[in-house]
Amino acid sequence: MRFVTKTIHARLDYPVALALIALPFLLGLGTSHPLALGISPVIGIAALLLTVFTDHHLGLIRVLPYKLHLTVDLGVGVLFLFLPFALGFSGLDAAYYWLNGAAVVAVIALSKPEADLASA
């Protein structure tokens, strides 16, 4: 059952981007590898820009298709799942990236396809 509409997704985008920027510092990430602290804020800034430029009701400059936005989100989710293995993150560093990656992939998997959005 796919229930995450474009509207729901758009409402999640800004707070999630801000969380990706702030949480690594608040949680003290980077104990197992310094990149565990640095990658998430960079992705958060990119996510914020992606949201600003996405063609949905909360996009400010609506030039990027929503489908592209979902594709980028999926790529970020997969990247977050892969990073702890690739860079040797452990403990809270690894858990942070695995949980965020799983959450993003789940949201994409539960997102309504664009064809269904016209009738939603």
Long-range contacts (C-beta under 8 A, 24 or more apart in sequence): 1-110, 2-109, 2-110, 2-111, 2-112, 2-113, 2-116, 3-110, 3-112, 4-107, 4-110, 4-111, 4-112, 5-111, 5-112, 5-117, 5-120, 6-56, 6-57, 6-66, 6-112, 6-114, 6-117, 6-120, 7-56, 7-57, 9-56, 9-70, 9-107, 9-111, 10-51, 10-54, 10-56, 10-57, 10-58, 10-59, 11-58, 12-107, 13-47, 13-50, 13-51, 13-54, 13-58, 14-48, 14-51, 14-58, 16-47, 17-44, 17-45, 17-47, 17-48, 17-51, 18-44, 18-48, 19-44, 20-44, 20-47, 20-100, 21-45, 21-48, 23-96, 24-96, 27-92, 27-96, 28-92, 29-92, 29-93, 29-96, 30-93, 31-91, 31-92, 31-93, 32-88, 32-89, 32-90, 32-91, 32-93, 32-94, 33-87, 33-88, 33-89, 33-93, 35-87, 36-87, 36-89, 36-93, 36-96, 36-97, 39-83, 40-96, 40-97, 40-100, 43-76, 43-79, 43-80, 47-73, 47-76, 66-114, 67-114, 70-108, 70-111, 73-104, 73-107, 73-108, 74-104, 74-105, 74-108, 76-101, 76-104, 77-101, 77-102, 77-103, 77-104, 77-105, 77-108, 78-105, 80-104, 81-105
